[in-house]
């Protein structure tokens, strides 16, 4: 497993260990699009997602200005 995959998996595990639906949605988006070696945090990368056909697109986590 590459360092990139290890980092992404650590973020996913941290999110899925939280209670509630929101962390599970966040983890799904991280698994789909997050690249720790690309610019921006996982939340910024997910905010910039361009896959409107994804069933979770409307509820994906987004960066709030100033965050």
N, CA, C and O atoms as a Tripos MOL2 file, in Angstrom:
@<TRIPOS>MOLECULE
protein
  268   267    67     0     0
PROTEIN
NO_CHARGES

@<TRIPOS>ATOM
      1 N           0.8540   -1.1770    0.0000 N.3       1 UNK1
      2 CA          0.0000    0.0000    0.0000 C.3       1 UNK1
      3 C           0.8970    1.2350    0.0000 C.2       1 UNK1
      4 O           1.8630    1.3080    0.7580 O.2       1 UNK1
      5 N           0.5740    2.1940   -0.8450 N.am      2 UNK2
      6 CA          1.3900    3.4020   -0.9480 C.3       2 UNK2
      7 C           1.1120    4.3450    0.2270 C.2       2 UNK2
      8 O           0.1020    4.2240    0.9210 O.2       2 UNK2
      9 N           2.0240    5.2730    0.4250 N.am      3 UNK3
     10 CA          1.8360    6.2920    1.4750 C.3       3 UNK3
     11 C           0.5750    7.1030    1.2120 C.2       3 UNK3
     12 O          -0.1230    7.4930    2.1470 O.2       3 UNK3
     13 N           0.2830    7.3580   -0.0660 N.am      4 UNK4
     14 CA         -0.9270    8.0900   -0.4440 C.3       4 UNK4
     15 C          -2.1660    7.3380    0.0390 C.2       4 UNK4
     16 O          -3.0630    7.9250    0.6430 O.2       4 UNK4
     17 N          -2.2050    6.0300   -0.2330 N.am      5 UNK5
     18 CA         -3.3440    5.2050    0.1870 C.3       5 UNK5
     19 C          -3.4330    5.1180    1.7040 C.2       5 UNK5
     20 O          -4.5270    5.1530    2.2660 O.2       5 UNK5
     21 N          -2.2910    5.0060    2.3670 N.am      6 UNK6
     22 CA         -2.2850    4.9440    3.8300 C.3       6 UNK6
     23 C          -2.8690    6.2150    4.4310 C.2       6 UNK6
     24 O          -3.6590    6.1580    5.3740 O.2       6 UNK6
     25 N          -2.4800    7.3530    3.8870 N.am      7 UNK7
     26 CA         -2.9900    8.6250    4.4040 C.3       7 UNK7
     27 C          -4.4970    8.7390    4.1750 C.2       7 UNK7
     28 O          -5.2450    9.0980    5.0840 O.2       7 UNK7
     29 N          -4.9320    8.4340    2.9610 N.am      8 UNK8
     30 CA         -6.3640    8.5060    2.6380 C.3       8 UNK8
     31 C          -7.1530    7.5460    3.5240 C.2       8 UNK8
     32 O          -8.2120    7.9070    4.0360 O.2       8 UNK8
     33 N          -6.6540    6.3460    3.7050 N.am      9 UNK9
     34 CA         -7.3410    5.3610    4.5440 C.3       9 UNK9
     35 C          -7.4100    5.8000    5.9980 C.2       9 UNK9
     36 O          -8.3910    5.5100    6.6820 O.2       9 UNK9
     37 N          -6.3840    6.4950    6.4830 N.am     10 UNK10
     38 CA         -6.4110    6.9990    7.8550 C.3      10 UNK10
     39 C          -7.5090    8.0460    8.0200 C.2      10 UNK10
     40 O          -8.2040    8.0630    9.0360 O.2      10 UNK10
     41 N          -7.6670    8.9110    7.0320 N.am     11 UNK11
     42 CA         -8.7350    9.9230    7.0800 C.3      11 UNK11
     43 C         -10.0960    9.2230    7.0500 C.2      11 UNK11
     44 O         -10.9910    9.5690    7.8210 O.2      11 UNK11
     45 N         -10.2470    8.2500    6.1710 N.am     12 UNK12
     46 CA        -11.5130    7.5130    6.0680 C.3      12 UNK12
     47 C         -11.8280    6.7970    7.3740 C.2      12 UNK12
     48 O         -12.9660    6.8380    7.8430 O.2      12 UNK12
     49 N         -10.8420    6.1460    7.9610 N.am     13 UNK13
     50 CA        -11.0720    5.4230    9.2210 C.3      13 UNK13
     51 C         -11.4730    6.3800   10.3360 C.2      13 UNK13
     52 O         -12.3790    6.0850   11.1150 O.2      13 UNK13
     53 N         -10.8030    7.5220   10.4140 N.am     14 UNK14
     54 CA        -11.1400    8.5060   11.4450 C.3      14 UNK14
     55 C         -12.5850    8.9720   11.2930 C.2      14 UNK14
     56 O         -13.3040    9.1140   12.2820 O.2      14 UNK14
     57 N         -13.0050    9.2070   10.0550 N.am     15 UNK15
     58 CA        -14.3730    9.6600    9.8090 C.3      15 UNK15
     59 C         -15.3990    8.5670   10.1040 C.2      15 UNK15
     60 O         -16.4210    8.8350   10.7350 O.2      15 UNK15
     61 N         -15.1380    7.3480    9.6590 N.am     16 UNK16
     62 CA        -16.1290    6.2800    9.8360 C.3      16 UNK16
     63 C         -16.2650    5.8500   11.2880 C.2      16 UNK16
     64 O         -17.2480    5.2010   11.6460 O.2      16 UNK16
     65 N         -15.3000    6.1980   12.1300 N.am     17 UNK17
     66 CA        -15.4070    5.8650   13.5490 C.3      17 UNK17
     67 C         -16.2790    6.8480   14.3170 C.2      17 UNK17
     68 O         -16.6010    6.6200   15.4830 O.2      17 UNK17
     69 N         -16.6570    7.9310   13.6690 N.am     18 UNK18
     70 CA        -17.5430    8.9110   14.3070 C.3      18 UNK18
     71 C         -18.9930    8.4640   14.1500 C.2      18 UNK18
     72 O         -19.3490    7.7850   13.1870 O.2      18 UNK18
     73 N         -19.8150    8.8560   15.1090 N.am     19 UNK19
     74 CA        -21.2380    8.5160   15.0620 C.3      19 UNK19
     75 C         -21.9670    9.4210   14.0820 C.2      19 UNK19
     76 O         -21.5560   10.5550   13.8380 O.2      19 UNK19
     77 N         -23.0470    8.9070   13.5280 N.am     20 UNK20
     78 CA        -23.9130    9.7050   12.6710 C.3      20 UNK20
     79 C         -23.6830    9.4660   11.1920 C.2      20 UNK20
     80 O         -22.7360    8.7920   10.7880 O.2      20 UNK20
     81 N         -24.5640   10.0290   10.4060 N.am     21 UNK21
     82 CA        -24.5340    9.8660    8.9590 C.3      21 UNK21
     83 C         -23.5170   10.7870    8.2790 C.2      21 UNK21
     84 O         -22.8650   10.3720    7.3210 O.2      21 UNK21
     85 N         -23.3700   12.0200    8.7510 N.am     22 UNK22
     86 CA        -22.4670   12.9940    8.1290 C.3      22 UNK22
     87 C         -21.0440   12.4500    7.9850 C.2      22 UNK22
     88 O         -20.4800   12.5550    6.8960 O.2      22 UNK22
     89 N         -20.4410   11.8800    9.0150 N.am     23 UNK23
     90 CA        -19.0750   11.3640    8.8350 C.3      23 UNK23
     91 C         -18.9900   10.2400    7.7950 C.2      23 UNK23
     92 O         -17.9570   10.0800    7.1450 O.2      23 UNK23
     93 N         -20.0410    9.4820    7.6360 N.am     24 UNK24
     94 CA        -20.0550    8.4070    6.6280 C.3      24 UNK24
     95 C         -20.1020    8.9970    5.2180 C.2      24 UNK24
     96 O         -19.4400    8.4930    4.3100 O.2      24 UNK24
     97 N         -20.8850   10.0640    5.0340 N.am     25 UNK25
     98 CA        -20.9320   10.7510    3.7450 C.3      25 UNK25
     99 C         -19.5590   11.3620    3.4520 C.2      25 UNK25
    100 O         -19.0460   11.2470    2.3390 O.2      25 UNK25
    101 N         -18.9760   12.0070    4.4540 N.am     26 UNK26
    102 CA        -17.6460   12.5910    4.2880 C.3      26 UNK26
    103 C         -16.6350   11.5250    3.8780 C.2      26 UNK26
    104 O         -15.8330   11.7470    2.9710 O.2      26 UNK26
    105 N         -16.6690   10.3720    4.5390 N.am     27 UNK27
    106 CA        -15.7380    9.2830    4.2350 C.3      27 UNK27
    107 C         -15.9320    8.7690    2.8150 C.2      27 UNK27
    108 O         -14.9580    8.4600    2.1290 O.2      27 UNK27
    109 N         -17.1750    8.6750    2.3710 N.am     28 UNK28
    110 CA        -17.4580    8.2450    1.0030 C.3      28 UNK28
    111 C         -16.8060    9.1940    0.0060 C.2      28 UNK28
    112 O         -16.1700    8.7590   -0.9540 O.2      28 UNK28
    113 N         -16.9670   10.4950    0.2390 N.am     29 UNK29
    114 CA        -16.3910   11.4960   -0.6560 C.3      29 UNK29
    115 C         -14.8610   11.4590   -0.6160 C.2      29 UNK29
    116 O         -14.2130   11.5960   -1.6540 O.2      29 UNK29
    117 N         -14.2940   11.2800    0.5480 N.am     30 UNK30
    118 CA        -12.8350   11.1680    0.6670 C.3      30 UNK30
    119 C         -12.3380    9.9820   -0.1510 C.2      30 UNK30
    120 O         -11.3630   10.0950   -0.8940 O.2      30 UNK30
    121 N         -13.0090    8.8560   -0.0080 N.am     31 UNK31
    122 CA        -12.6000    7.6620   -0.7510 C.3      31 UNK31
    123 C         -12.6890    7.9030   -2.2570 C.2      31 UNK31
    124 O         -11.8530    7.4080   -3.0140 O.2      31 UNK31
    125 N         -13.6730    8.6420   -2.6870 N.am     32 UNK32
    126 CA        -13.8990    8.8740   -4.1090 C.3      32 UNK32
    127 C         -12.8810    9.8280   -4.7220 C.2      32 UNK32
    128 O         -12.3510    9.5550   -5.7990 O.2      32 UNK32
    129 N         -12.6010   10.9430   -4.0530 N.am     33 UNK33
    130 CA        -11.8960   12.0330   -4.7430 C.3      33 UNK33
    131 C         -10.6130   12.5040   -4.0820 C.2      33 UNK33
    132 O          -9.7830   13.1110   -4.7580 O.2      33 UNK33
    133 N         -10.4130   12.2580   -2.8180 N.am     34 UNK34
    134 CA         -9.2840   12.8600   -2.1000 C.3      34 UNK34
    135 C          -7.9430   12.2740   -2.5130 C.2      34 UNK34
    136 O          -7.7670   11.0570   -2.5680 O.2      34 UNK34
    137 N          -6.9950   13.1730   -2.8050 N.am     35 UNK35
    138 CA         -5.6100   12.8050   -3.0800 C.3      35 UNK35
    139 C          -4.7410   13.6490   -2.1540 C.2      35 UNK35
    140 O          -4.6170   14.8570   -2.3610 O.2      35 UNK35
    141 N          -4.1390   13.0370   -1.1390 N.am     36 UNK36
    142 CA         -3.3550   13.8100   -0.1760 C.3      36 UNK36
    143 C          -2.1600   14.5300   -0.7970 C.2      36 UNK36
    144 O          -1.6100   15.4440   -0.1830 O.2      36 UNK36
    145 N          -1.7500   14.1370   -1.9960 N.am     37 UNK37
    146 CA         -0.6200   14.7830   -2.6500 C.3      37 UNK37
    147 C          -1.0570   15.9000   -3.5930 C.2      37 UNK37
    148 O          -0.2100   16.5530   -4.2030 O.2      37 UNK37
    149 N          -2.3370   16.1280   -3.7210 N.am     38 UNK38
    150 CA         -2.8410   17.2300   -4.5270 C.3      38 UNK38
    151 C          -3.0800   18.4400   -3.6340 C.2      38 UNK38
    152 O          -3.1110   18.3260   -2.4080 O.2      38 UNK38
    153 N          -3.2460   19.5820   -4.2520 N.am     39 UNK39
    154 CA         -3.4320   20.8170   -3.5030 C.3      39 UNK39
    155 C          -4.7640   20.8310   -2.7680 C.2      39 UNK39
    156 O          -5.7800   20.3820   -3.2960 O.2      39 UNK39
    157 N          -4.7510   21.3430   -1.5620 N.am     40 UNK40
    158 CA         -5.9690   21.5150   -0.7830 C.3      40 UNK40
    159 C          -6.2510   20.3570    0.1580 C.2      40 UNK40
    160 O          -5.7660   19.2400   -0.0210 O.2      40 UNK40
    161 N          -7.0520   20.6660    1.1650 N.am     41 UNK41
    162 CA         -7.4770   19.6450    2.1210 C.3      41 UNK41
    163 C          -8.4890   18.7160    1.4610 C.2      41 UNK41
    164 O          -8.9390   18.9750    0.3450 O.2      41 UNK41
    165 N          -8.8430   17.6410    2.1470 N.am     42 UNK42
    166 CA         -9.8470   16.7370    1.5730 C.3      42 UNK42
    167 C         -11.1670   17.4780    1.3880 C.2      42 UNK42
    168 O         -11.8740   17.2650    0.4030 O.2      42 UNK42
    169 N         -11.4890   18.3410    2.3320 N.am     43 UNK43
    170 CA        -12.7580   19.0770    2.2460 C.3      43 UNK43
    171 C         -12.7530   20.0260    1.0470 C.2      43 UNK43
    172 O         -13.7680   20.1460    0.3610 O.2      43 UNK43
    173 N         -11.6370   20.6980    0.7820 N.am     44 UNK44
    174 CA        -11.5260   21.5920   -0.3690 C.3      44 UNK44
    175 C         -11.6290   20.7970   -1.6670 C.2      44 UNK44
    176 O         -12.3040   21.2270   -2.6020 O.2      44 UNK44
    177 N         -10.9700   19.6440   -1.7340 N.am     45 UNK45
    178 CA        -11.0350   18.8260   -2.9350 C.3      45 UNK45
    179 C         -12.4570   18.3270   -3.1750 C.2      45 UNK45
    180 O         -12.9090   18.2800   -4.3190 O.2      45 UNK45
    181 N         -13.1580   17.9580   -2.1210 N.am     46 UNK46
    182 CA        -14.5380   17.4890   -2.2640 C.3      46 UNK46
    183 C         -15.4500   18.6500   -2.6470 C.2      46 UNK46
    184 O         -16.3650   18.4730   -3.4520 O.2      46 UNK46
    185 N         -15.2160   19.8300   -2.0860 N.am     47 UNK47
    186 CA        -15.9950   21.0140   -2.4650 C.3      47 UNK47
    187 C         -15.8850   21.2610   -3.9590 C.2      47 UNK47
    188 O         -16.8600   21.6580   -4.5960 O.2      47 UNK47
    189 N         -14.7180   21.0320   -4.5160 N.am     48 UNK48
    190 CA        -14.4650   21.2710   -5.9370 C.3      48 UNK48
    191 C         -14.9110   20.1140   -6.8330 C.2      48 UNK48
    192 O         -14.6760   20.1580   -8.0400 O.2      48 UNK48
    193 N         -15.5330   19.1040   -6.2860 N.am     49 UNK49
    194 CA        -15.9890   17.9370   -7.0460 C.3      49 UNK49
    195 C         -16.8900   18.3820   -8.2030 C.2      49 UNK49
    196 O         -17.7180   19.2810   -8.0600 O.2      49 UNK49
    197 N         -16.7010   17.7270   -9.3440 N.am     50 UNK50
    198 CA        -17.4850   18.0720  -10.5340 C.3      50 UNK50
    199 C         -18.2870   16.8720  -11.0320 C.2      50 UNK50
    200 O         -18.4380   16.6800  -12.2390 O.2      50 UNK50
    201 N         -18.7950   16.0730  -10.1090 N.am     51 UNK51
    202 CA        -19.5620   14.8810  -10.4810 C.3      51 UNK51
    203 C         -21.0210   15.0200  -10.0490 C.2      51 UNK51
    204 O         -21.4460   14.3510   -9.1080 O.2      51 UNK51
    205 N         -21.7950   15.8770  -10.7200 N.am     52 UNK52
    206 CA        -23.1880   16.0930  -10.3030 C.3      52 UNK52
    207 C         -24.0600   14.8410  -10.4360 C.2      52 UNK52
    208 O         -25.1590   14.8030   -9.8820 O.2      52 UNK52
    209 N         -23.5980   13.8280  -11.1510 N.am     53 UNK53
    210 CA        -24.3840   12.5970  -11.2490 C.3      53 UNK53
    211 C         -24.2350   11.7210  -10.0010 C.2      53 UNK53
    212 O         -24.9510   10.7310   -9.8530 O.2      53 UNK53
    213 N         -23.3090   12.0790   -9.1050 N.am     54 UNK54
    214 CA        -23.1480   11.3330   -7.8510 C.3      54 UNK54
    215 C         -24.3850   11.5510   -6.9860 C.2      54 UNK54
    216 O         -24.8380   12.6860   -6.8400 O.2      54 UNK54
    217 N         -24.9370   10.4850   -6.4090 N.am     55 UNK55
    218 CA        -26.1350   10.6480   -5.5830 C.3      55 UNK55
    219 C         -25.8900   11.4710   -4.3180 C.2      55 UNK55
    220 O         -26.8450   11.9380   -3.6970 O.2      55 UNK55
    221 N         -24.6280   11.6570   -3.9260 N.am     56 UNK56
    222 CA        -24.3220   12.4400   -2.7250 C.3      56 UNK56
    223 C         -23.8110   13.8460   -3.0470 C.2      56 UNK56
    224 O         -23.4200   14.5870   -2.1450 O.2      56 UNK56
    225 N         -23.8140   14.2110   -4.3230 N.am     57 UNK57
    226 CA        -23.2600   15.5000   -4.7400 C.3      57 UNK57
    227 C         -23.8870   16.6700   -3.9750 C.2      57 UNK57
    228 O         -23.1690   17.5610   -3.5210 O.2      57 UNK57
    229 N         -25.1800   16.6780   -3.8310 N.am     58 UNK58
    230 CA        -25.8720   17.7990   -3.1810 C.3      58 UNK58
    231 C         -25.5940   17.8890   -1.6830 C.2      58 UNK58
    232 O         -25.7560   18.9530   -1.0840 O.2      58 UNK58
    233 N         -25.1780   16.7820   -1.0800 N.am     59 UNK59
    234 CA        -24.9390   16.7850    0.3690 C.3      59 UNK59
    235 C         -23.4680   16.5890    0.7100 C.2      59 UNK59
    236 O         -23.1240   16.3420    1.8660 O.2      59 UNK59
    237 N         -22.5950   16.7000   -0.2970 N.am     60 UNK60
    238 CA        -21.1690   16.5310   -0.0470 C.3      60 UNK60
    239 C         -20.6790   17.6170    0.9030 C.2      60 UNK60
    240 O         -21.2550   18.7030    0.9510 O.2      60 UNK60
    241 N         -19.6210   17.3330    1.6600 N.am     61 UNK61
    242 CA        -19.0820   18.3630    2.5520 C.3      61 UNK61
    243 C         -18.4710   19.4830    1.7210 C.2      61 UNK61
    244 O         -17.8850   19.2430    0.6650 O.2      61 UNK61
    245 N         -18.6130   20.6890    2.2070 N.am     62 UNK62
    246 CA        -18.1110   21.8440    1.4820 C.3      62 UNK62
    247 C         -17.3320   22.7440    2.4370 C.2      62 UNK62
    248 O         -17.6100   22.8000    3.6350 O.2      62 UNK62
    249 N         -16.3530   23.4440    1.8750 N.am     63 UNK63
    250 CA        -15.5910   24.4160    2.6430 C.3      63 UNK63
    251 C         -16.4650   25.6470    2.8140 C.2      63 UNK63
    252 O         -17.0420   26.1570    1.8530 O.2      63 UNK63
    253 N         -16.5510   26.1090    4.0360 N.am     64 UNK64
    254 CA        -17.2770   27.3310    4.3310 C.3      64 UNK64
    255 C         -16.2340   28.4490    4.3600 C.2      64 UNK64
    256 O         -15.1860   28.3090    4.9910 O.2      64 UNK64
    257 N         -16.5210   29.5420    3.6850 N.am     65 UNK65
    258 CA        -15.5540   30.6510    3.5920 C.3      65 UNK65
    259 C         -14.9720   30.9520    4.9690 C.2      65 UNK65
    260 O         -15.7060   31.1070    5.9440 O.2      65 UNK65
    261 N         -13.6560   31.0320    5.0360 N.am     66 UNK66
    262 CA        -12.9740   31.3290    6.2820 C.3      66 UNK66
    263 C         -12.5830   30.0900    7.0570 C.2      66 UNK66
    264 O         -12.0020   30.2030    8.1370 O.2      66 UNK66
    265 N         -12.8830   28.9150    6.5440 N.am     67 UNK67
    266 CA        -12.5670   27.6650    7.2470 C.3      67 UNK67
    267 C         -11.1790   27.2240    6.9210 C.2      67 UNK67
    268 O         -10.7270   26.1910    7.4160 O.2      67 UNK67
@<TRIPOS>BOND
     1     1     2 1
     2     2     3 1
     3     3     4 2
     4     3     5 am
     5     5     6 1
     6     6     7 1
     7     7     8 2
     8     7     9 am
     9     9    10 1
    10    10    11 1
    11    11    12 2
    12    11    13 am
    13    13    14 1
    14    14    15 1
    15    15    16 2
    16    15    17 am
    17    17    18 1
    18    18    19 1
    19    19    20 2
    20    19    21 am
    21    21    22 1
    22    22    23 1
    23    23    24 2
    24    23    25 am
    25    25    26 1
    26    26    27 1
    27    27    28 2
    28    27    29 am
    29    29    30 1
    30    30    31 1
    31    31    32 2
    32    31    33 am
    33    33    34 1
    34    34    35 1
    35    35    36 2
    36    35    37 am
    37    37    38 1
    38    38    39 1
    39    39    40 2
    40    39    41 am
    41    41    42 1
    42    42    43 1
    43    43    44 2
    44    43    45 am
    45    45    46 1
    46    46    47 1
    47    47    48 2
    48    47    49 am
    49    49    50 1
    50    50    51 1
    51    51    52 2
    52    51    53 am
    53    53    54 1
    54    54    55 1
    55    55    56 2
    56    55    57 am
    57    57    58 1
    58    58    59 1
    59    59    60 2
    60    59    61 am
    61    61    62 1
    62    62    63 1
    63    63    64 2
    64    63    65 am
    65    65    66 1
    66    66    67 1
    67    67    68 2
    68    67    69 am
    69    69    70 1
    70    70    71 1
    71    71    72 2
    72    71    73 am
    73    73    74 1
    74    74    75 1
    75    75    76 2
    76    75    77 am
    77    77    78 1
    78    78    79 1
    79    79    80 2
    80    79    81 am
    81    81    82 1
    82    82    83 1
    83    83    84 2
    84    83    85 am
    85    85    86 1
    86    86    87 1
    87    87    88 2
    88    87    89 am
    89    89    90 1
    90    90    91 1
    91    91    92 2
    92    91    93 am
    93    93    94 1
    94    94    95 1
    95    95    96 2
    96    95    97 am
    97    97    98 1
    98    98    99 1
    99    99   100 2
   100    99   101 am
   101   101   102 1
   102   102   103 1
   103   103   104 2
   104   103   105 am
   105   105   106 1
   106   106   107 1
   107   107   108 2
   108   107   109 am
   109   109   110 1
   110   110   111 1
   111   111   112 2
   112   111   113 am
   113   113   114 1
   114   114   115 1
   115   115   116 2
   116   115   117 am
   117   117   118 1
   118   118   119 1
   119   119   120 2
   120   119   121 am
   121   121   122 1
   122   122   123 1
   123   123   124 2
   124   123   125 am
   125   125   126 1
   126   126   127 1
   127   127   128 2
   128   127   129 am
   129   129   130 1
   130   130   131 1
   131   131   132 2
   132   131   133 am
   133   133   134 1
   134   134   135 1
   135   135   136 2
   136   135   137 am
   137   137   138 1
   138   138   139 1
   139   139   140 2
   140   139   141 am
   141   141   142 1
   142   142   143 1
   143   143   144 2
   144   143   145 am
   145   145   146 1
   146   146   147 1
   147   147   148 2
   148   147   149 am
   149   149   150 1
   150   150   151 1
   151   151   152 2
   152   151   153 am
   153   153   154 1
   154   154   155 1
   155   155   156 2
   156   155   157 am
   157   157   158 1
   158   158   159 1
   159   159   160 2
   160   159   161 am
   161   161   162 1
   162   162   163 1
   163   163   164 2
   164   163   165 am
   165   165   166 1
   166   166   167 1
   167   167   168 2
   168   167   169 am
   169   169   170 1
   170   170   171 1
   171   171   172 2
   172   171   173 am
   173   173   174 1
   174   174   175 1
   175   175   176 2
   176   175   177 am
   177   177   178 1
   178   178   179 1
   179   179   180 2
   180   179   181 am
   181   181   182 1
   182   182   183 1
   183   183   184 2
   184   183   185 am
   185   185   186 1
   186   186   187 1
   187   187   188 2
   188   187   189 am
   189   189   190 1
   190   190   191 1
   191   191   192 2
   192   191   193 am
   193   193   194 1
   194   194   195 1
   195   195   196 2
   196   195   197 am
   197   197   198 1
   198   198   199 1
   199   199   200 2
   200   199   201 am
   201   201   202 1
   202   202   203 1
   203   203   204 2
   204   203   205 am
   205   205   206 1
   206   206   207 1
   207   207   208 2
   208   207   209 am
   209   209   210 1
   210   210   211 1
   211   211   212 2
   212   211   213 am
   213   213   214 1
   214   214   215 1
   215   215   216 2
   216   215   217 am
   217   217   218 1
   218   218   219 1
   219   219   220 2
   220   219   221 am
   221   221   222 1
   222   222   223 1
   223   223   224 2
   224   223   225 am
   225   225   226 1
   226   226   227 1
   227   227   228 2
   228   227   229 am
   229   229   230 1
   230   230   231 1
   231   231   232 2
   232   231   233 am
   233   233   234 1
   234   234   235 1
   235   235   236 2
   236   235   237 am
   237   237   238 1
   238   238   239 1
   239   239   240 2
   240   239   241 am
   241   241   242 1
   242   242   243 1
   243   243   244 2
   244   243   245 am
   245   245   246 1
   246   246   247 1
   247   247   248 2
   248   247   249 am
   249   249   250 1
   250   250   251 1
   251   251   252 2
   252   251   253 am
   253   253   254 1
   254   254   255 1
   255   255   256 2
   256   255   257 am
   257   257   258 1
   258   258   259 1
   259   259   260 2
   260   259   261 am
   261   261   262 1
   262   262   263 1
   263   263   264 2
   264   263   265 am
   265   265   266 1
   266   266   267 1
   267   267   268 2
@<TRIPOS>SUBSTRUCTURE
     1 UNK1         2 RESIDUE 1 A UNK
     2 UNK2         6 RESIDUE 1 A UNK
     3 UNK3        10 RESIDUE 1 A UNK
     4 UNK4        14 RESIDUE 1 A UNK
     5 UNK5        18 RESIDUE 1 A UNK
     6 UNK6        22 RESIDUE 1 A UNK
     7 UNK7        26 RESIDUE 1 A UNK
     8 UNK8        30 RESIDUE 1 A UNK
     9 UNK9        34 RESIDUE 1 A UNK
    10 UNK10       38 RESIDUE 1 A UNK
    11 UNK11       42 RESIDUE 1 A UNK
    12 UNK12       46 RESIDUE 1 A UNK
    13 UNK13       50 RESIDUE 1 A UNK
    14 UNK14       54 RESIDUE 1 A UNK
    15 UNK15       58 RESIDUE 1 A UNK
    16 UNK16       62 RESIDUE 1 A UNK
    17 UNK17       66 RESIDUE 1 A UNK
    18 UNK18       70 RESIDUE 1 A UNK
    19 UNK19       74 RESIDUE 1 A UNK
    20 UNK20       78 RESIDUE 1 A UNK
    21 UNK21       82 RESIDUE 1 A UNK
    22 UNK22       86 RESIDUE 1 A UNK
    23 UNK23       90 RESIDUE 1 A UNK
    24 UNK24       94 RESIDUE 1 A UNK
    25 UNK25       98 RESIDUE 1 A UNK
    26 UNK26      102 RESIDUE 1 A UNK
    27 UNK27      106 RESIDUE 1 A UNK
    28 UNK28      110 RESIDUE 1 A UNK
    29 UNK29      114 RESIDUE 1 A UNK
    30 UNK30      118 RESIDUE 1 A UNK
    31 UNK31      122 RESIDUE 1 A UNK
    32 UNK32      126 RESIDUE 1 A UNK
    33 UNK33      130 RESIDUE 1 A UNK
    34 UNK34      134 RESIDUE 1 A UNK
    35 UNK35      138 RESIDUE 1 A UNK
    36 UNK36      142 RESIDUE 1 A UNK
    37 UNK37      146 RESIDUE 1 A UNK
    38 UNK38      150 RESIDUE 1 A UNK
    39 UNK39      154 RESIDUE 1 A UNK
    40 UNK40      158 RESIDUE 1 A UNK
    41 UNK41      162 RESIDUE 1 A UNK
    42 UNK42      166 RESIDUE 1 A UNK
    43 UNK43      170 RESIDUE 1 A UNK
    44 UNK44      174 RESIDUE 1 A UNK
    45 UNK45      178 RESIDUE 1 A UNK
    46 UNK46      182 RESIDUE 1 A UNK
    47 UNK47      186 RESIDUE 1 A UNK
    48 UNK48      190 RESIDUE 1 A UNK
    49 UNK49      194 RESIDUE 1 A UNK
    50 UNK50      198 RESIDUE 1 A UNK
    51 UNK51      202 RESIDUE 1 A UNK
    52 UNK52      206 RESIDUE 1 A UNK
    53 UNK53      210 RESIDUE 1 A UNK
    54 UNK54      214 RESIDUE 1 A UNK
    55 UNK55      218 RESIDUE 1 A UNK
    56 UNK56      222 RESIDUE 1 A UNK
    57 UNK57      226 RESIDUE 1 A UNK
    58 UNK58      230 RESIDUE 1 A UNK
    59 UNK59      234 RESIDUE 1 A UNK
    60 UNK60      238 RESIDUE 1 A UNK
    61 UNK61      242 RESIDUE 1 A UNK
    62 UNK62      246 RESIDUE 1 A UNK
    63 UNK63      250 RESIDUE 1 A UNK
    64 UNK64      254 RESIDUE 1 A UNK
    65 UNK65      258 RESIDUE 1 A UNK
    66 UNK66      262 RESIDUE 1 A UNK
    67 UNK67      266 RESIDUE 1 A UNK
